[in-house]
C-alpha cells in the first residue's frame, strides 16, 4: 500500500542528497513535493498542512541548514515526523489483574471488525491466554455465524446469545468467561454503513455495561481522507484507546493509515492484513503491531 508514497518520498530525498548545501528554496521545493505526495496518497489535507508546516519549521533552523550534512538531517526530520504521525511510542495491549480482561472493538460496517477480533483472539491464544469472542452484532446478516465459523477455525469459543440485546450479549459473555475460566473477552460490536446515533449510543451502552479495559477502533485503510471525521466522532463518543488499521494489503494509497494517528491522541495499535490466521505475527515497529502477515 505504501509503495507509491515511499517512492515519491525517496525521489525527493535523493534530490536533496544530490546537493551539497541547502538553501531555503531547496527546503521549500522539497516540502512542496512532500505535500503533493501525501495529498496524492489521500492523507487528510489538514493533517498534511500541519505536518508540512511543522516539518519545514524544524528543517529551516540554523542547526540544520549550517550542518555538514543538511540533506541527511532534513531526511531524518521528515522520517521522524512521519513516525510521530503514526504514533511514536510503543502501544502494546495492557492487561489488568481483572478476570476477564475485556477488549471492545468499534467501527463502521465493513471496516473489518469481525476479522480483526478473530485475529486478535488468535494472537492472544498464541501468547498463552484463553480468549472468548462475544458476537454483539445482531444486525448484519449471519454476523454471529461468521464469527462462530472463524472462531472455530482457531479453536476460540464464541458467545452468541442469539435473540438477546447487544448489551445483554456483552454482559452474558463476561459471565460465560467467568464460568469457564476465560481470561479475555473480545467484544465484536455492530457497525453501520455510516455514522448514526443508534450505533453510537449502542456502543456507549455496551461500554458502560461491561467497562472494557481497552476500546479499539477498527478503520478500513481504504477510507481515505474521511477517516479523520470518522475517527473524531468515535473518539468523542467512545473515547477509544487505539486504532486498528485493516486491509493494508489492498490497493488504497495509504493516507487512511497516516491520517488518524496525527489528528487524535490515540496510537495506531495494529494494522491487519487480510490473511489467514496461521500467518499472524506481532512485531513492534514504532508503536504499531502487525496483524496477519502471511
N, C-alpha and C positions, 0 to 999 in steps of 0.2 A: 504493500500500500504506500509506503513512504519513498519508494524508489525514485519517482519523478521529482518530488520535493528535494530529496537528497542530492540528485544530480544537479538541480538548479543551484542549490547552495554551494555545492562543490565547485561549480563553474565560477561562481562569484569569488570563492576563497582562492581559487587558482589565479584569477586575475589580480587579486590583492598581493598574493605571494610573488607575483612577477614584478612587483615594484619595490625598489629599494627603500625609498622614503615616501610616506603617505602624506597627501595634502587633504585639506578639508573637502575639496571637490571629490577626491577619491572615496572618502568616507561617505559623502552624500550619495554618490553614484552606487556604492555598494549597498547602502541602506535602501535605495530605491529598488534595486534588483531583489533584495531580500523581501521587501514589502510585496512586490509583484509575485514572487514565488509563493509566499504564504497565502495571498489572496487567491491565486490560481489553485492552491491546494484546498480551498474552501474554508480556511480559518476565518472565524468571525472578524469582521472589519474593525470592530472596537478593540478586540484583542490585538490585532495586527498594529493598529495605531499606537497603542500603549507600549507594545513590545518594541517597535522601531524607535519610538521616542526615547525610551529608557536605554536601549542598546546604543543608540547614537550618542547620547549624553556621556555614557561611560567610555565610548571609543574616542571622543574628542578631547579627553583630558591630556594634559601635557605629559603625564607619566606614560601614556600610550604612544602619543604622536612623536615624542622625542626619544623613545626607546631604541635599542639596537635592532629589534625585530618587531616593528609596529604591526606588520601584517599578521604575524602569528598571534600577537596579543589581541588583535581585533577578532580573529577566528575564535580564539578561546572565549572572549566575551560573548560572542554570538551563541556559541555552544552552551556556555554557562546559562545564558538567559533562556535558551530552549529547554534546558534541563529544568530550570526553575518553573517554566510554564507547565511542564508535565508533572512536576512535583519532585522536589529535590531531595526530600527526606524519605527514608525507608518507612513504609506504612504497612507493616505486617498486621494480620488479624491478631487482635489481642483478646485472649480468653481470660475470663474471671474465674473465681472459685465456685461460681454458681453452677449447679447441675439441674437442668441442662443450660448451656450457653445457647442463646438464641440469635440467629443471624436472619435478618429480614431483607428480602430483595424487592425493590420497587422499580418502576419504569413504564414506558409506553408499550402497547401491544406490538409484538414483532421485534422488540429490542433484543430478544434472546435470553430473557429471564429464566425460563424453564431449563434451557440447555446450560446456562451459567450455574444454576442451582445444582444440577446433577454433576457438573464438572467440579464444583466446589466440594460437593459431598465426596466425590471420588478422591480428591486430593487429601481431604481430611481423613478419610478412611486409610489412605496410604501412610498417613502420619500417625496412625495408631488410635484414632478417635472412632467413636461409634455414632455416626450421624443418622438423623431421621429427617426425611423430607415431608413438608406439610403442603398439601395441594389446596391452596386457598383461592385459586382462580376457578370460580364456579360459573363463569360466563362464556369463556371461549370453548367452543365445541371440542370435546374429547381432551381438554387440557389435563384433567386428572389422569386420564388413560395414558397420555403421552408421558407424564411424569412417572407413572407406575411402570410403564414399559422400560423407560430409560433407567429408572432406579433398579429394576430387576436385572438389567444388564450388568450393573456394577455391584449388585448384592447389597443395596441400601434400601431399607423398607420405606414405604410411603404411607402417610396417614391421610386418608381421603375425606372421611366424614361426609359422604355423599348425602346431598339434600339439606345440609346444615348451612347456616350463615357463615361467611368467611371468618368473622371474628370468633365464632364458636369453634370452627375448624382449627384455627390457630391455637386457641386455648386447649382444645382437645388434644392437639399434637404435643403440647407441653406435658400434659398428664400422661399421655402414652409414653413419652420419653422417660418420665419418672418411673412409671410402672415397669418398663423394660430396660432400664439402666442405659439409656441412650444419652450421651453427654453433649450432643449438639443438635439443635433443631434448626433446619434451614426452611424459612417460610417463603414459599413462592406465591406472590400476590398477583392479583389480576391487573391487566393493563387496558388501555383504550387506544384507539387509532389516533386520538389526540387528547390533550389535557382536558378534563372536565371535573366539575365539582364533586360528582358522586364518587369517582375514582379516588380523588384526593382525600375526601372525607373517610372513605373506607380504609385507606392506608393509614390515616391518622388514628382511626378507631382501633385498628389491629395493633398499631404501635403502642397505644395507650393500654390495651388489654394485656399484651404479652411482655411489654417492657424489654424489647430486644437489646442485647449487648452491643450489637452493631447493626446499622442500616446501610445497605449498599445499593446504589442506584446503577442499573444496567442501561447503558446507552449504545445505540447502534452507530458504529463508526461512519455509516453512510448518511447519517442525519444531516451533516453539513453545518452551515452557519447557524441554523435554527437551534442547534444543540444548546447554545448558551441560554436561550429563552426557556427551553425545556428543563435544563438543569437548575436554572434560577428558581423556577416555580416549585420544583420538587424540594429544593433546599429550603425554601421558605416554609413549606407545609410539613415536610417530614424531617428536616434537619439531619440529612443523611451524613454518614461518616466517611464514605469513599465512593469512588466511581469504578465500575467495571465497564471497559470498552470492549464490545463484542464485534465480531466479523471483520477483524483487521486483515484477514487474508482475502477480502473482497476487492472490488475494483474502485472503491471510493478513493478520494485523493488525499485523505489523511487529516484534513482540517478538523474533522469532528473529534479526533483524538487529542488535538492540540488546544482546542478552544476551552473545554470546561475547567482544566486544571488552573488556568490563569485567572478565570473570572470568578471562581469560587474558592473558599478556604478549605476545600476538601481535596484529598490526594487522589490521584488516579491509581487505584489499587491493583486492578487486574485488567489485562485485556485478553479476551478469549477468542481464539481462532476456531473456526468451525472444523473440528477434527474429532476423531474417536477418542474415547477416554484413555485408552491404553497409552496414548502419546503425551499425556499431560505431564508437564514439569512445572517447577516453581523456582526459577532463578530470581535474583534481586537487582536488576539494573536500575538505579536511580528511582527507587520507590515504586517501581511497577512490578507486578507479578504477572507471569505469562500463563494463561490457562489454555492448554490444549495445543502445544506444538507437536505436530505429528504429520 
